[in-house]
Amino acid sequence: MRGVWLGILLASASCAHAQNACRLGFVTELPLQIVAGQLLTTVVVNGAPLDMIVDTGAQTTVITKSQADRLGLKVEDYGEFSGIGGYRKAFAFYSRSFQIGQLSAPRVPLFVSDMTLQVGNRQAGGLLGADFLAAYDVDLNLREHKATLYRGPRNCPHPAVTLAGPLYYAKFAIPAVDNHASFVSPPPDDPRPLVSVHINRVSLLAMIDTGADSTVIYRSAAHRLGLDTVPAGVSPHRIIRGVGPNDEAAVQQIVTPLQIGELTISRVKVDIVDKPFADKWVDMLLGMDVLSHVHPWLSFSSHTLVVEIPPKN
């Protein structure tokens, strides 16, 4: 786990948020395993348990081909997805049953892809993606190794949370369209959460990516920040592995400070890599090295990231 030094420089938000918040209903609680900086939970597909990475940076929920073969799954339609490391083919199918915690449903659309998800010294069976998670408010209580799903009305003006204060808020961001740069708008049905981040007074668009163990800045954004992408005496051959088939060489740098809404983080170590073609609207990935030091609540009902700073042990 990479070190992140949190310094809270701004006052917390008013409790008026909670007074005006929409009401949420409990759905289910998921036990989490935290392995090599990634979150694993168990999903039961067609009666067979699979350890899956909780991954808000994955647009779809995906099962590895080796697990699909073990379950005898028959794929239907063809597609593809991408991330760090390039593109992967994906094949769609509908599960006969899908259960996570106490929540179960028939005929959930899933994807199968020929990829390996190495988590520490073990392999995960797939990615639990934003297509599933965005239907809920997701409380990631990493201190207690659990995630709790709540359901509420869409487009709440303020988030409802069960967290204790002080709390810090960041609204999900809508990417700007700039025809003179590399930005384009994401597909309207892309459920992945984005937030505006400021580093040295430069505004960047970050994806909240619980499937990334480190925070990543793409090379084009690093140039805008004035970061040297290949510093003298530093090897550019740190290897980053994503969902794609190719390893990516990265350079590590320190950025300070990093602001996310009302939260200021004093010092963050980042990996600088090339940007995947498919996610051209994103400048960076906000990974688990940052998120693991706070108590995050992803309020998809109000399109807000809520952060509690847990007490130090």
Buried (B, 14 or more C-beta within 10 A) or exposed (E): EBEBEBEBEEEBBEEEBBEEBBEBEEBBBBEBBEBEBBBBBBBBBEEBEBBBBBBBBBBBBBBBBBBBEEBEBEBEEEEEBBBBBBBBBBBBBEBEBBBBBEBEEEEBBBBBBEBEBEBEEEEBBBBBBBBBBBBBBBBBBBEEEBBBBBBBEEEBEBBBBEBEBBBBBBBBBEBEEEEEEEBEEBEEEBBBBBBBBBBEEEEBBBBBBBBBBBBBBBBBBBEBBEBEBEEEEEEEEBEBBBBBEEBBBBBBBEBBBBBBBBBBBEBBBBBBBBBBEBBBBBBBBBBBBBBBBBBBBBBBBBBBBBBBBEEEE
